[in-house]
Amino acid sequence: MRVAAIKEGRNWYPNLASSCLCFSPDEQNLFPIVQGGLDTEKRHECARELMERNVPGFAVGGLSGGEEKEAFWRMVHASTSVLSRDKPRCGEPRLLSQIACL
């Protein structure tokens, strides 16, 4: 997992929210993305950092869909186990992962 991708994920939300002319927090939500590839500790670290932000919800990303299913589900669980249950969470655009991330 590239460290640069994790840093991009951490910085993506504040950079986009502050610079995007089309973003209106009263009408839209931007969810920062939990990154970390197949590294559980990196996912936990990223999720903990994102939890410190005042955001409306979270997205689980950093998975290509080509991983073995067992590894995929382990990383979904690693990401969502740290995230608050009080805010929406979304994931890959596949039905099963969407359900698991909620």
N, CA, C and O of each residue as an XYZ file, in Angstrom:
408
protein
N       0.855     -1.185      0.000
C       0.000      0.000      0.000
C       0.887      1.228      0.000
O       1.772      1.372      0.843
N       0.648      2.084     -0.925
C       1.421      3.321     -1.002
C       1.043      4.245      0.142
O      -0.137      4.489      0.392
N       2.043      4.752      0.827
C       1.806      5.714      1.904
C       1.183      6.971      1.327
O       0.366      7.614      1.987
N       1.554      7.333      0.106
C       1.003      8.534     -0.543
C      -0.511      8.423     -0.689
O      -1.216      9.418     -0.519
N      -1.025      7.237     -1.000
C      -2.472      7.069     -1.161
C      -3.193      7.291      0.162
O      -4.283      7.862      0.188
N      -2.598      6.848      1.242
C      -3.214      7.041      2.559
C      -3.227      8.525      2.904
O      -4.233      9.042      3.390
N      -2.117      9.211      2.655
C      -2.057     10.654      2.926
C      -3.055     11.406      2.062
O      -3.704     12.341      2.532
N      -3.182     11.004      0.797
C      -4.167     11.635     -0.082
C      -5.568     11.473      0.494
O      -6.356     12.418      0.500
N      -5.872     10.282      0.974
C      -7.189     10.031      1.556
C      -7.451     10.893      2.773
O      -8.566     11.380      2.963
N      -6.443     11.084      3.591
C      -6.594     11.903      4.791
C      -6.789     13.364      4.444
O      -7.539     14.074      5.114
N      -6.114     13.816      3.393
C      -6.168     15.234      3.019
C      -7.268     15.552      2.026
O      -7.592     16.722      1.822
N      -7.843     14.550      1.411
C      -8.833     14.756      0.372
C     -10.030     15.564      0.861
O     -10.429     16.536      0.221
N     -10.596     15.166      1.984
C     -11.820     15.814      2.462
C     -11.627     17.302      2.749
O     -12.359     18.115      2.185
N     -10.680     17.696      3.594
C     -10.564     19.130      3.878
C     -10.174     19.944      2.650
O     -10.624     21.078      2.485
N      -9.339     19.370      1.789
C      -8.941     20.097      0.583
C     -10.124     20.302     -0.353
O     -10.326     21.405     -0.862
N     -10.894     19.267     -0.580
C     -12.036     19.371     -1.487
C     -13.131     20.244     -0.896
O     -13.683     21.104     -1.583
N     -13.443     20.030      0.362
C     -14.521     20.790      0.995
C     -14.222     22.285      0.999
O     -15.138     23.099      0.886
N     -12.961     22.649      1.127
C     -12.630     24.072      1.183
C     -12.427     24.687     -0.190
O     -12.481     25.909     -0.323
N     -12.191     23.868     -1.228
C     -11.883     24.446     -2.530
C     -12.925     24.200     -3.607
O     -12.885     24.853     -4.649
N     -13.833     23.302     -3.395
C     -14.804     22.962     -4.431
C     -15.931     23.988     -4.469
O     -16.680     24.152     -3.506
N     -16.031     24.662     -5.584
C     -17.053     25.701     -5.729
C     -18.464     25.120     -5.785
O     -19.437     25.818     -5.502
N     -18.572     23.842     -6.150
C     -19.901     23.240     -6.288
C     -20.405     22.625     -4.993
O     -21.564     22.217     -4.929
N     -19.580     22.546     -3.964
C     -19.972     21.875     -2.723
C     -20.747     22.810     -1.818
O     -20.305     23.921     -1.525
N     -21.900     22.352     -1.381
C     -22.727     23.104     -0.447
C     -23.073     22.171      0.717
O     -23.899     21.272      0.555
N     -22.447     22.371      1.902
C     -22.686     21.451      3.022
C     -24.134     21.394      3.484
O     -24.524     20.438      4.155
N     -24.938     22.390      3.142
C     -26.349     22.363      3.512
C     -27.156     21.452      2.594
O     -28.260     21.034      2.944
N     -26.607     21.144      1.417
C     -27.344     20.363      0.429
C     -26.668     19.045      0.055
O     -27.304     18.166     -0.527
N     -25.386     18.902      0.383
C     -24.642     17.718     -0.022
C     -23.770     17.225      1.129
O     -23.461     17.967      2.061
N     -23.387     15.971      1.042
C     -22.453     15.399      2.002
C     -21.203     14.920      1.292
O     -21.281     14.321      0.220
N     -20.064     15.182      1.883
C     -18.796     14.612      1.435
C     -18.310     13.705      2.546
O     -18.170     14.136      3.691
N     -18.053     12.457      2.214
C     -17.564     11.506      3.202
C     -16.082     11.250      2.965
O     -15.705     10.863      1.859
N     -15.224     11.455      3.974
C     -13.825     11.095      3.808
C     -13.691      9.578      3.694
O     -14.526      8.827      4.198
N     -12.631      9.147      3.027
C     -12.469      7.735      2.690
C     -11.418      7.062      3.559
O     -10.285      7.534      3.655
N     -11.799      5.958      4.190
C     -10.848      5.148      4.952
C     -10.003      4.365      3.950
O     -10.530      3.595      3.147
N      -8.688      4.570      4.006
C      -7.736      3.903      3.124
C      -6.879      2.949      3.942
O      -6.984      2.898      5.167
N      -6.046      2.209      3.264
C      -5.106      1.338      3.971
C      -4.836      0.031      3.270
O      -4.083     -0.801      3.777
N      -5.439     -0.166      2.109
C      -5.204     -1.417      1.384
C      -5.552     -2.622      2.239
O      -6.602     -2.656      2.881
N      -4.674     -3.604      2.245
C      -4.912     -4.831      3.008
C      -4.169     -4.832      4.337
O      -3.907     -5.891      4.908
N      -3.831     -3.648      4.826
C      -3.104     -3.504      6.087
C      -4.069     -3.044      7.179
O      -4.507     -1.894      7.178
N      -4.393     -3.928      8.097
C      -5.359     -3.638      9.160
C      -4.942     -2.444     10.002
O      -5.768     -1.583     10.306
N      -3.681     -2.382     10.379
C      -3.222     -1.283     11.237
C      -3.329      0.065     10.533
O      -3.716      1.061     11.145
N      -2.985      0.096      9.249
C      -3.105      1.354      8.495
C      -4.567      1.772      8.382
O      -4.873      2.962      8.450
N      -5.461      0.823      8.212
C      -6.891      1.141      8.153
C      -7.371      1.686      9.497
O      -8.104      2.673      9.545
N      -6.957      1.044     10.581
C      -7.347      1.531     11.911
C      -6.822      2.945     12.134
O      -7.551      3.809     12.623
N      -5.573      3.181     11.782
C      -4.968      4.503     11.956
C      -5.715      5.555     11.137
O      -6.027      6.635     11.639
N      -5.994      5.239      9.891
C      -6.706      6.181      9.021
C      -8.104      6.453      9.567
O      -8.528      7.607      9.630
N      -8.821      5.409      9.960
C     -10.185      5.573     10.484
C     -10.189      6.423     11.760
O     -11.056      7.278     11.936
N      -9.218      6.184     12.646
C      -9.148      6.982     13.884
C      -8.909      8.460     13.566
O      -9.516      9.336     14.181
N      -8.026      8.730     12.610
C      -7.773     10.121     12.230
C      -9.023     10.769     11.640
O      -9.329     11.924     11.940
N      -9.736     10.034     10.811
C     -10.949     10.591     10.194
C     -12.044     10.824     11.224
O     -12.854     11.739     11.077
N     -12.070      9.996     12.269
C     -13.074     10.149     13.320
C     -12.911     11.472     14.079
O     -13.860     11.953     14.699
N     -11.727     12.049     14.031
C     -11.474     13.312     14.729
C     -12.053     14.517     13.987
O     -12.072     15.626     14.521
N     -12.519     14.302     12.772
C     -13.054     15.400     11.957
C     -14.564     15.500     12.113
O     -15.252     14.511     12.365
N     -15.047     16.695     11.958
C     -16.483     16.932     11.987
C     -17.037     16.689     10.586
O     -17.145     17.610      9.776
N     -17.383     15.442     10.320
C     -17.874     15.042      9.000
C     -19.231     14.363      9.147
O     -19.556     13.847     10.216
N     -20.028     14.362      8.070
C     -21.371     13.773      8.157
C     -21.390     12.249      8.110
O     -22.387     11.638      8.495
N     -20.318     11.628      7.649
C     -20.265     10.172      7.530
C     -18.921      9.753      6.973
O     -18.012     10.573      6.845
N     -18.793      8.473      6.641
C     -17.518      7.927      6.206
C     -17.719      6.974      5.038
O     -18.781      6.370      4.889
N     -16.686      6.847      4.210
C     -16.674      5.871      3.124
C     -15.530      4.898      3.354
O     -14.459      5.287      3.821
N     -15.756      3.646      3.030
C     -14.708      2.633      3.102
C     -14.189      2.457      1.687
O     -14.931      2.054      0.792
N     -12.913      2.759      1.485
C     -12.309      2.661      0.159
C     -10.989      1.939      0.222
O     -10.701      1.215      1.175
N     -10.187      2.145     -0.806
C      -8.866      1.547     -0.840
C      -8.874      0.067     -1.146
O      -7.888     -0.627     -0.894
N      -9.979     -0.427     -1.687
C     -10.072     -1.830     -2.098
C     -10.432     -1.847     -3.580
O     -11.281     -1.075     -4.026
N      -9.792     -2.717     -4.331
C     -10.001     -2.729     -5.780
C     -11.144     -3.651     -6.189
O     -11.672     -3.534     -7.295
N     -11.519     -4.550     -5.319
C     -12.532     -5.540     -5.677
C     -11.913     -6.811     -6.211
O     -12.597     -7.823     -6.363
N     -10.602     -6.769     -6.503
C      -9.921     -7.945     -7.014
C      -9.278     -8.784     -5.922
O      -8.671     -9.818     -6.199
N      -9.413     -8.339     -4.685
C      -8.842     -9.101     -3.572
C      -9.624    -10.395     -3.368
O     -10.766    -10.530     -3.808
N      -8.979    -11.339     -2.690
C      -9.730    -12.526     -2.279
C     -10.864    -12.047     -1.381
O     -10.686    -11.103     -0.611
N     -12.004    -12.675     -1.470
C     -13.177    -12.217     -0.721
C     -12.932    -12.198      0.783
O     -13.414    -11.300      1.473
N     -12.192    -13.171      1.299
C     -11.914    -13.193      2.733
C     -11.111    -11.955      3.145
O     -11.399    -11.340      4.172
N     -10.115    -11.594      2.350
C      -9.308    -10.403      2.638
C     -10.154     -9.144      2.503
O     -10.028     -8.223      3.310
N     -11.011     -9.096      1.494
C     -11.904     -7.954      1.293
C     -12.767     -7.723      2.531
O     -12.830     -6.609      3.052
N     -13.430     -8.780      2.998
C     -14.332     -8.641      4.147
C     -13.580     -8.327      5.429
O     -14.097     -7.607      6.283
N     -12.351     -8.860      5.583
C     -11.528     -8.517      6.742
C     -11.235     -7.016      6.771
O     -11.257     -6.398      7.835
N     -10.961     -6.431      5.603
C     -10.638     -5.007      5.541
C     -11.886     -4.132      5.721
O     -11.805     -3.043      6.290
N     -13.018     -4.601      5.242
C     -14.276     -3.876      5.498
C     -14.521     -3.851      7.007
O     -14.846     -2.806      7.570
N     -14.365     -5.001      7.657
C     -14.563     -5.073      9.106
C     -13.524     -4.231      9.846
O     -13.860     -3.532     10.802
N     -12.271     -4.294      9.411
C     -11.213     -3.507     10.061
C     -11.539     -2.024      9.997
O     -11.285     -1.290     10.953
N     -12.095     -1.581      8.891
C     -12.438     -0.163      8.730
C     -13.655      0.218      9.550
O     -13.633      1.214     10.273
N     -14.705     -0.558      9.443
C     -15.959     -0.188     10.094
C     -15.937     -0.417     11.594
O     -16.728      0.193     12.313
N     -15.052     -1.283     12.091
C     -15.014     -1.542     13.529
C     -14.524     -0.325     14.313
O     -14.809     -0.209     15.505
N     -13.806      0.568     13.676
C     -13.284      1.762     14.324
C     -14.224      2.955     14.162
O     -14.252      3.849     15.008
N     -14.992      2.966     13.076
C     -15.848      4.114     12.772
C     -17.070      4.181     13.685
O     -17.577      3.164     14.157
N     -17.520      5.396     13.914
C     -18.706      5.630     14.729
C     -19.940      4.998     14.094
O     -20.107      5.035     12.875
N     -20.782      4.431     14.909
C     -22.055      3.894     14.411
C     -23.122      4.981     14.363
O     -24.232      4.739     13.889
N     -22.795      6.172     14.849
C     -23.751      7.276     14.866
C     -23.799      8.041     13.550
O     -24.629      8.935     13.387
N     -22.927      7.704     12.616
C     -22.878      8.399     11.328
C     -22.954      7.379     10.204
O     -22.528      6.236     10.368
N     -23.500      7.790      9.058
C     -23.584      6.860      7.921
C     -22.205      6.421      7.449
O     -21.221      7.154      7.549
N     -22.171      5.196      6.930
C     -20.954      4.649      6.342
C     -21.334      4.017      5.022
O     -22.368      3.357      4.916
N     -20.519      4.213      4.039
C     -20.793      3.599      2.736
C     -19.530      2.933      2.239
O     -18.440      3.173      2.757
N     -19.688      2.089      1.224
C     -18.539      1.343      0.739
C     -18.560      1.159     -0.751
O     -19.083      1.992     -1.491
N     -17.987      0.061     -1.184
C     -17.917     -0.273     -2.595
C     -19.338     -0.293     -3.169
O     -20.301     -0.555     -2.447
N     -19.461     -0.019     -4.457
C     -20.802      0.042     -5.045
C     -21.446     -1.313     -5.292
O     -22.352     -1.430     -6.118
N     -20.994     -2.319     -4.596
C     -21.631     -3.632     -4.703
C     -22.587     -3.804     -3.534
O     -22.286     -3.392     -2.413
N     -23.703     -4.393     -3.785
C     -24.769     -4.500     -2.787
C     -24.285     -5.083     -1.466
O     -24.568     -4.506     -0.417
N     -23.574     -6.190     -1.474
C     -23.188     -6.838     -0.221
C     -22.259     -5.975      0.601
O     -22.394     -5.918      1.823
N     -21.311     -5.294     -0.044
C     -20.409     -4.454      0.726
C     -21.140     -3.223      1.227
O     -20.810     -2.719      2.301
N     -22.114     -2.724      0.496
C     -22.915     -1.599      0.967
C     -23.631     -1.987      2.252
O     -23.649     -1.217      3.212
N     -24.212     -3.161      2.276
C     -24.932     -3.620      3.465
C     -23.973     -3.798      4.626
O     -24.292     -3.397      5.745
N     -22.806     -4.386      4.395
C     -21.839     -4.631      5.466
C     -21.308     -3.343      6.065
O     -20.962     -3.310      7.246
N     -21.236     -2.290      5.282
C     -20.670     -1.034      5.767
C     -21.693     -0.186      6.511
O     -21.319      0.796      7.152
N     -22.938     -0.528      6.445
C     -23.971      0.278      7.111
C     -24.051     -0.017      8.592
O     -24.868      0.576      9.296
